[in-house]
Amino acid sequence: MSRLVSLMSGSAAMCCVGGSVAVSGALSDAPLFTTQALRYAVACLLLLAFARARGVRLLRPRGGEWAWLAGIAGTGLVIFNVALVQGARHAEPAVLGVAVACVPPLMAVAGPLLEGRGPSRTVLTAAIVVTAGAALVQGLGRTDAAGLAWATVAFACEAAFTLLAVPVLGRHGPVGVSVHAVWLAAAMLAVLGTVHEGPAAVGRLTSRDLLAGGYLAVMVTAVAFVLWYGSVARLGAGTAGLLTGIAPVAAALTGVALGGPAPQPLVWGGIATVAVGLALGLRPSPAPRAPQPAANPA
């Protein structure tokens, strides 16, 4: 039952991420750093309230933990958002989507190594299948050299968001890691916003920007972060990484639900491929067979 809850938790997190694609598009004209700083500040307040209501004790980072947590905030939250915005100026969205969809194989290898064990051949094979399916769902798009560079940055940052959390999840737990990551990101983005956009950028935010940012703060940050890190802590980064293939599927289905065109056959094939990869990688390992009693030579 615990494994099922963990799978549902990680799947729900990726559904939140995939379903946010349309909402994120509404912020294309908003000041990037200022909007994201407010988003993560609001998410931090929500996470603190959640921790207090649940009686979760938040621990002060110590020593090298600061580097891991700052790495999550700096790469997985700050640079990742910059890469998406800058990359969109040189590449079609599908290019960035495919780059992010390539994360499962990396997590299938690097995740277990960070956890002190060897990679699973089954999980790695499943990760490759999930990535292929996600790429079919996203489709291929046009880009230039700069677009490819930003897509590579987005890929690395997406992987870092999970992998850099592995060493600190044991002591801080999903809520603690989420709280520290978002307040650090909010501080970094506030500085960047002040320098590049000016303090008056807050006044340029429209009601639409605030609503979109509020949705991202609640569903894609406060809720999804805790669900995702809880799944990683219990399943391991390699296995949980397979669930990232759900995000592009959720994005495609959300588009249809919002009145968009029905997916093309190639997209349906990609969804089926993702399902096959998930079935392969998430099936429980068979229990070891009990040793047979030795035959009595007498």
C-alpha positions in Angstrom: 0.0 0.0 0.0 2.9 2.4 0.8 4.3 1.8 -2.7 0.9 2.5 -4.3 0.5 5.7 -2.3 4.0 6.8 -3.4 3.2 6.1 -7.0 0.0 8.0 -6.8 1.8 10.9 -5.1 4.4 11.2 -7.8 1.9 10.8 -10.6 -0.3 13.5 -9.1 2.7 15.8 -8.9 3.5 15.3 -12.6 -0.2 15.8 -13.5 0.0 19.2 -11.8 3.2 20.0 -13.7 1.8 18.9 -17.1 -1.5 20.6 -16.5 0.3 23.9 -15.8 1.6 24.4 -19.3 -1.3 26.5 -20.4 -1.1 28.6 -17.2 2.6 29.2 -17.7 1.9 30.5 -21.2 -0.3 33.2 -19.7 2.8 34.7 -18.0 4.8 35.1 -21.2 4.5 38.9 -21.1 5.0 39.3 -17.3 8.3 40.3 -15.8 9.9 36.9 -15.3 12.0 37.3 -12.2 9.5 39.4 -10.2 6.6 37.0 -11.1 8.6 33.9 -10.1 9.8 35.5 -6.9 6.3 36.3 -5.8 5.2 32.8 -6.8 7.9 31.1 -4.7 7.3 33.5 -1.8 3.6 32.6 -1.7 4.4 28.9 -2.0 6.8 29.2 0.9 4.1 30.7 3.2 1.7 28.0 2.2 4.3 25.3 2.9 5.1 26.8 6.3 1.4 26.8 7.2 1.2 23.2 6.0 4.2 22.2 8.1 2.7 23.9 11.2 -0.7 22.3 10.7 0.8 18.8 10.3 3.3 19.3 13.1 6.3 18.8 10.8 9.5 20.1 12.4 11.6 22.2 10.0 15.3 21.8 10.6 18.0 24.4 10.0 20.4 23.3 7.2 23.9 22.6 8.3 27.3 22.4 6.6 27.1 21.0 3.1 23.3 20.8 3.1 23.3 24.5 2.2 25.0 23.7 -1.0 22.6 21.0 -1.9 19.5 23.1 -1.1 21.0 26.2 -2.9 21.7 24.0 -5.9 18.1 22.8 -6.0 16.9 26.5 -5.9 19.5 27.9 -8.2 19.3 25.2 -10.9 15.9 23.5 -10.6 13.9 26.7 -10.0 15.8 29.8 -11.1 17.9 28.8 -14.0 15.3 26.3 -15.2 12.7 29.1 -15.6 15.3 31.3 -17.4 16.1 28.5 -19.8 12.5 28.0 -20.7 12.0 31.7 -21.4 15.2 32.2 -23.3 14.9 28.8 -25.1 11.4 29.7 -26.3 12.9 32.7 -28.2 15.1 30.3 -30.3 13.2 27.0 -30.3 9.6 25.7 -30.6 8.1 24.5 -27.3 8.4 20.9 -28.4 12.2 21.1 -28.5 12.3 22.1 -24.8 9.7 19.5 -24.0 11.7 16.7 -25.5 14.8 17.9 -23.7 13.0 17.7 -20.3 11.5 14.3 -21.3 15.0 12.9 -21.6 15.5 13.1 -17.8 14.3 9.6 -16.8 17.3 7.7 -18.2 19.7 10.0 -16.4 17.8 9.7 -13.1 17.7 5.9 -13.6 21.5 5.9 -13.5 22.5 8.8 -11.3 19.7 8.4 -8.8 20.7 5.0 -7.5 24.4 6.0 -7.5 23.6 8.9 -5.2 21.6 6.5 -3.0 24.6 4.2 -2.7 23.4 1.4 -4.9 23.7 0.3 -8.5 21.3 1.2 -11.3 18.6 -1.3 -12.2 18.7 -2.6 -15.8 14.9 -2.9 -15.8 14.3 0.6 -14.6 16.9 2.0 -17.1 15.2 0.1 -20.0 11.8 1.4 -18.9 13.2 5.0 -18.6 14.3 4.8 -22.2 10.9 3.6 -23.3 9.1 6.4 -21.3 11.4 9.0 -22.8 10.7 7.7 -26.3 7.0 7.9 -25.6 7.2 11.4 -24.1 9.2 12.5 -27.2 6.4 11.2 -29.5 3.8 13.1 -27.3 5.8 16.3 -27.5 6.7 16.0 -31.1 9.7 17.6 -32.8 10.2 21.3 -33.5 12.5 23.7 -35.2 15.4 25.3 -33.3 18.8 26.9 -33.8 22.1 26.4 -31.9 21.1 28.7 -29.1 17.8 26.9 -28.7 19.6 23.6 -28.4 21.9 25.1 -25.8 19.0 26.3 -23.7 17.2 23.0 -24.1 20.3 21.3 -22.7 20.3 23.7 -19.8 16.6 22.9 -19.1 17.4 19.2 -19.3 20.2 19.5 -16.7 18.2 21.7 -14.4 15.2 19.4 -14.5 17.4 16.5 -13.5 19.1 18.6 -10.8 15.8 19.4 -9.2 15.4 15.8 -8.1 19.0 14.5 -7.9 20.3 17.3 -5.7 17.5 16.6 -3.2 18.6 13.0 -2.7 21.3 13.7 -0.1 19.1 16.0 2.0 15.7 14.2 1.9 16.7 11.8 4.7 17.2 14.6 7.3 14.8 17.3 6.1 12.0 15.2 4.5 9.8 16.3 1.6 8.4 19.3 3.4 11.7 20.6 4.7 13.4 20.3 1.3 10.5 22.1 -0.4 10.4 24.9 2.2 14.2 25.6 2.0 14.3 25.3 -1.8 11.4 27.8 -2.4 12.6 30.4 0.1 16.1 30.3 -1.4 14.7 30.6 -4.9 12.4 33.5 -3.9 15.4 35.3 -2.5 17.5 34.7 -5.6 14.7 35.8 -7.9 13.9 38.9 -5.9 17.5 40.0 -6.2 17.5 39.3 -10.0 14.1 41.0 -10.3 15.3 44.2 -8.5 18.5 44.4 -10.7 17.1 43.5 -14.1 13.4 44.6 -13.9 13.4 47.2 -11.2 11.3 47.4 -8.0 8.5 49.0 -10.0 8.0 45.7 -11.9 5.5 44.5 -9.3 3.2 47.3 -10.4 3.2 46.1 -13.9 1.6 42.7 -13.0 -1.9 42.4 -14.2 -4.8 40.5 -12.5 -4.3 37.7 -15.0 -0.6 37.5 -14.1 -1.4 37.3 -10.4 -4.0 34.6 -10.9 -1.7 32.5 -13.0 1.2 33.0 -10.6 -1.1 32.1 -7.7 -2.1 28.9 -9.4 1.5 28.0 -10.0 2.4 28.8 -6.4 -0.4 26.5 -5.0 -0.6 23.6 -7.4 2.8 23.4 -9.1 4.9 24.4 -6.2 3.4 24.0 -2.7 1.4 20.9 -3.6 3.5 19.3 -6.3 6.8 19.7 -4.6 5.7 17.9 -1.4 4.1 15.1 -3.4 7.1 14.7 -5.7 9.8 14.7 -3.0 7.7 12.3 -0.9 7.6 10.0 -3.9 11.3 10.3 -4.5 12.1 9.6 -0.8 10.1 6.4 -0.8 10.6 5.1 -4.3 14.1 6.3 -5.0 15.1 8.8 -7.6 15.5 6.3 -10.4 12.0 4.7 -10.1 10.3 8.0 -9.4 12.0 9.5 -12.5 9.8 7.3 -14.7 6.8 9.2 -13.5 8.1 12.4 -15.2 6.8 10.8 -18.4 3.3 11.5 -17.2 3.8 15.3 -17.4 3.7 15.6 -21.2 0.8 13.2 -21.4 -1.1 15.4 -18.8 -0.2 18.5 -20.8 -1.7 16.9 -24.0 -4.8 15.7 -22.3 -5.3 19.0 -20.5 -5.1 20.8 -23.9 -8.0 18.7 -25.2 -10.0 19.3 -22.0 -9.6 23.0 -22.5 -11.1 22.8 -26.0 -8.0 22.1 -28.1 -7.8 19.7 -31.0 -7.8 16.0 -30.4 -4.3 14.5 -30.4 -2.9 13.1 -33.6 -2.3 9.3 -34.0 1.4 9.8 -33.3 0.6 11.4 -29.9 -1.7 8.6 -29.0 1.1 6.2 -29.9 3.4 8.2 -27.6 0.9 8.0 -24.7 0.7 4.2 -25.2 4.5 4.0 -25.2 4.7 5.9 -22.0 2.2 3.5 -20.5 4.3 0.5 -21.6 7.4 2.0 -20.1 5.6 2.7 -16.8 4.2 -0.8 -16.6 7.7 -2.2 -17.3 9.5 -0.1 -14.7 7.0 0.1 -11.9 5.9 -3.5 -11.6 6.9 -4.8 -8.2 10.0 -7.0 -8.0 9.2 -10.7 -7.5 9.6 -11.9 -4.0 12.7 -14.1 -3.6 11.8 -17.8 -3.7 12.2 -19.7 -0.5 15.1 -22.2 -0.6 13.9 -25.8 -1.2 14.8 -28.2 1.6 17.7 -30.5 0.7 16.7 -34.1 -0.2 17.4 -36.7 2.4 20.0 -39.0 1.0 18.8 -41.7 3.3 
